[in-house]
Amino acid sequence: MIRPKPMKIQRGSLYQRVFLLNATILIVATLVVAITPATVSFPVELTEAFVLVAGLIAILVLNAFALRAAFAPLERLRRSMREVDPYRPGKRLEAAGPQEVRELVDVFNDMLDRLEGERRESGRQALAAQEGERWRVAQELHDDVGQALTGILLRLETLARQAPAELRSDVRATQEATRETIDRVSRVARQLRPEALSDLGLAKALAALARRVEEESGLLIRQRVAAGLDDLDDESELVIYRVAQESLTNAARHARATHVELRLEQTEDRGIVLRVRDNGVGLPDPPQARYGILGMRERALLIGATLAIENHEDGGVEVTLTAPLER
């Protein structure tokens, strides 16, 4: 059984300061009673009662001000702890104030380090498993379902040539439906497995993504990708691509937008910023944790990035992902 360690009273500790403050107030009150001609009779007279009540109020007021000053560092620490956002990692509290407060801040910062590290590692494993499953499903769609549909299409070609004239139009219609199904399966497979990202790099993969979304949704997508972003690792490129993909999908499906602006830029402090802004209806008030927002936040945490999703002042939604180039 683990027993708690006895509390050590350090010199100048909060305990000592509070004790000294209260002791000082009581000593002063005792001296006032001792050196003044004030007396208390029995039963207590009205004037004496007024004096006692006034003295008690003075002692309580002094004690309240003294304790407030003593515990002010803890109150500031409490407010600072509430400002810590788990979705904005890296923020740490400044160790200042009495010894106990500094030690508490150090323990809190150590706890944040452990939690962020464990969350990042668990998120990395979960997202790696998710990407692996995406690749497996895409491969099966391409190899199994796609080939099976292609075989059906070839069989329909033979049937169209052999079918009677009155059935030939139905067979042709079935052929067209099968071709559309093959195209849909191929489109889903491409969304699950961004081949352009691994083959051509992030900039060309984003360009291909924008063209595909334009063709499928009719959105006008203006894109601007800065040059010289070759320092990104594979994990960061995948996170940026997925966030852009989810943002464009939301704009196409839910925002009722007509055009979208996609920008990928490098900042002066060795960072990279992805911005996707549409001219749609904006987020509901209050905003809801849907449209893949939680998944995008988890991906951002994976690479130590911050994600902001908010309504733009000119209308629509703006998604901003800020990530470091070097991790």
Secondary structure, DSSP 8 states (H G I E B T S, - for coil): ----------TT-HHHHHHHHHHHHHHHHHHHHHHS-----SS--HHHHHHHHHHHHHHHHHHHHHHHHHHHHHHHHHHHHHT--TTSTT------SSHHHHHHHHHHHHHHHHHHHHHHHHHHHHHHHHHHHHHHHHHHIIIIIHHHHHHHHHHHHHHHHHS-HHHHHHHHHHHHHHHHHHHHHHHHHHHHS-HHHHHH-HHHHHHHHHHHHHHHH--EEEEEE-S--TT--HHHHHHHHHHHHHHHHHHHHTS--SEEEEEEEE-TTSEEEEEEEE-SS---SS--S-TTHHHHHHHHHHTT-EEEEEE-TTSSEEEEEEEES--
